[in-house]
């Protein structure tokens, strides 16, 4: 990842996407069918927004645990959430 992007979004820039991919896989395994998480309906849902915000916050916690500045990590998480939720 480009250093500027990392500084702006932190690990959540790609981590949130990974988490959504794993959520999609879990739903596929559980339900036995493909359930597209990228549909406009799901993306606009409260479930999606809560999942994305929670994922962003957890990636910020991981960044802080690895030595990132807490304020910078929190700001990056907020930008990541905004980028994914519009």
C-alpha positions as CSV (number, residue, x, y, z in Angstrom):
1,X,0.0,0.0,0.0
2,X,1.2,3.5,-0.8
3,X,2.5,5.3,2.3
4,X,0.2,8.2,1.9
5,X,-2.8,5.9,1.8
6,X,-1.6,4.1,4.9
7,X,-1.2,7.4,6.7
8,X,-4.7,8.5,5.7
9,X,-6.6,5.3,6.4
10,X,-4.3,3.0,8.4
11,X,-4.7,-0.8,8.3
12,X,-8.5,-0.5,8.0
13,X,-8.0,0.6,4.4
14,X,-7.6,-3.0,3.4
15,X,-8.6,-4.7,6.6
16,X,-12.2,-3.7,6.4
17,X,-12.4,-5.2,2.9
18,X,-10.8,-8.4,4.2
19,X,-13.3,-8.5,7.0
20,X,-16.2,-8.1,4.6
21,X,-14.8,-10.8,2.4
22,X,-14.6,-13.2,5.4
23,X,-18.2,-12.2,6.4
24,X,-19.3,-13.1,2.9
25,X,-17.5,-16.5,3.1
26,X,-19.0,-17.2,6.5
27,X,-22.5,-16.5,5.2
28,X,-21.9,-18.7,2.2
29,X,-20.7,-21.6,4.3
30,X,-23.6,-21.1,6.8
31,X,-26.4,-20.6,4.3
32,X,-25.0,-22.7,1.4
33,X,-25.6,-19.9,-1.1
34,X,-23.9,-16.7,-2.2
35,X,-25.2,-13.6,-0.6
36,X,-23.7,-10.5,-2.1
37,X,-22.7,-8.1,0.5
38,X,-21.9,-5.4,-2.0
39,X,-25.5,-4.9,-3.0
40,X,-26.8,-1.4,-2.6
41,X,-29.4,-2.7,-0.2
42,X,-26.9,-4.3,2.2
43,X,-24.4,-1.4,1.8
44,X,-27.0,1.1,3.0
45,X,-28.3,-1.0,5.9
46,X,-27.7,-0.4,9.5
47,X,-26.1,-3.8,9.7
48,X,-23.5,-2.9,7.1
49,X,-22.7,0.5,8.7
50,X,-22.3,-1.1,12.1
51,X,-20.1,-3.9,10.7
52,X,-17.9,-1.4,8.9
53,X,-17.6,1.0,11.8
54,X,-16.8,-1.9,14.2
55,X,-14.2,-3.3,11.8
56,X,-12.6,0.1,11.4
57,X,-12.4,0.5,15.2
58,X,-10.8,-2.9,15.7
59,X,-8.2,-2.2,13.0
60,X,-7.5,1.1,14.8
61,X,-7.0,-0.9,18.0
62,X,-4.5,-3.2,16.2
63,X,-2.6,-0.1,14.9
64,X,-2.4,1.3,18.4
65,X,-1.2,-2.0,19.8
66,X,1.5,-2.0,17.2
67,X,2.7,1.4,18.2
68,X,0.6,3.9,16.2
69,X,-0.4,7.2,17.8
70,X,-3.9,6.7,19.3
71,X,-5.3,10.0,17.9
72,X,-3.9,9.3,14.4
73,X,-5.3,5.7,14.5
74,X,-8.8,7.0,15.6
75,X,-8.8,9.6,12.9
76,X,-7.7,7.0,10.3
77,X,-10.5,4.7,11.4
78,X,-13.1,7.5,11.1
79,X,-11.8,8.2,7.5
80,X,-11.9,4.5,6.7
81,X,-15.5,4.2,7.9
82,X,-16.5,7.3,5.9
83,X,-14.9,5.9,2.8
84,X,-16.7,2.6,3.0
85,X,-20.1,4.0,4.0
86,X,-20.2,7.1,1.8
